Amino acid sequence: MSSLEEKMGDRDKGLLTLYALLVLSKGSETSCEDVHDAWSGWMNLVNPEHKHLVPFNELPEMVQAYDEFFRDAILEVANGRSH
């Protein structure tokens, strides 16, 4: 998980754990939708009224693009594990 912490900065440990699970379970096939789903599961515990707790395809494009940063970090860590 330290590799994710290095790439994502100071994030909640629960959220980083879910992203680490994506590294292990989806690896290089992780999508932005997967990232959003993991975030949604975490956010539902933190703030169940958050305005972005909607399916990925209903998010504004700007918010969807934000998930690319996290997806790219997950892919980088996943691809590093396979070498």
C-alpha positions in Angstrom: 0.0 0.0 0.0 3.0 2.3 0.5 3.4 2.6 -3.3 -0.2 3.9 -3.6 0.4 6.3 -0.7 3.4 7.7 -2.5 1.4 8.2 -5.7 -1.8 9.4 -4.2 -0.6 11.5 -1.2 -2.3 11.8 2.1 -5.5 9.9 1.7 -7.8 8.1 4.1 -6.4 4.6 5.0 -9.8 3.0 4.3 -9.9 4.5 0.8 -6.3 3.4 0.1 -7.2 -0.1 1.3 -10.0 -0.2 -1.3 -7.6 1.0 -4.0 -5.0 -1.6 -3.0 -7.7 -4.2 -3.4 -8.2 -3.0 -6.9 -4.5 -3.4 -7.6 -4.8 -7.0 -6.4 -8.1 -8.0 -7.8 -8.3 -6.1 -11.1 -4.7 -5.1 -11.7 -4.0 -3.6 -15.1 -7.7 -4.0 -16.0 -8.8 -1.4 -13.4 -11.2 1.1 -15.0 -12.2 4.6 -13.9 -15.6 3.1 -13.1 -13.9 0.6 -10.7 -12.2 3.5 -9.0 -15.4 5.4 -8.6 -17.2 2.3 -7.3 -14.5 1.8 -4.6 -14.6 5.5 -3.7 -18.5 5.3 -3.5 -18.3 2.3 -1.1 -16.0 4.3 1.1 -17.9 7.6 0.8 -21.2 5.9 1.6 -19.7 5.3 5.1 -18.1 8.8 5.4 -20.9 11.0 3.8 -23.9 9.0 2.5 -25.4 12.3 1.2 -22.4 13.2 -1.1 -23.6 14.5 -4.4 -21.3 12.2 -6.4 -22.7 9.0 -5.0 -24.2 8.1 -8.4 -23.3 5.6 -11.1 -20.1 6.6 -12.9 -21.8 7.3 -16.2 -24.0 9.9 -14.4 -21.1 11.9 -13.1 -20.1 15.2 -14.8 -17.2 14.7 -17.2 -14.9 16.8 -15.0 -15.5 14.4 -12.0 -15.0 11.3 -14.3 -11.7 12.8 -15.4 -10.7 13.2 -11.8 -11.0 9.4 -11.4 -8.4 9.0 -14.1 -5.6 10.2 -11.8 -6.4 7.5 -9.3 -6.9 4.8 -12.0 -3.5 5.7 -13.5 -1.8 5.4 -10.0 -3.5 2.0 -9.5 -2.4 0.9 -13.0 1.2 2.0 -12.3 1.4 0.0 -9.1 -0.3 -3.0 -10.6 2.0 -3.0 -13.6 5.0 -2.7 -11.3 3.9 -5.8 -9.4 3.9 -7.9 -12.6 7.6 -7.2 -13.3 
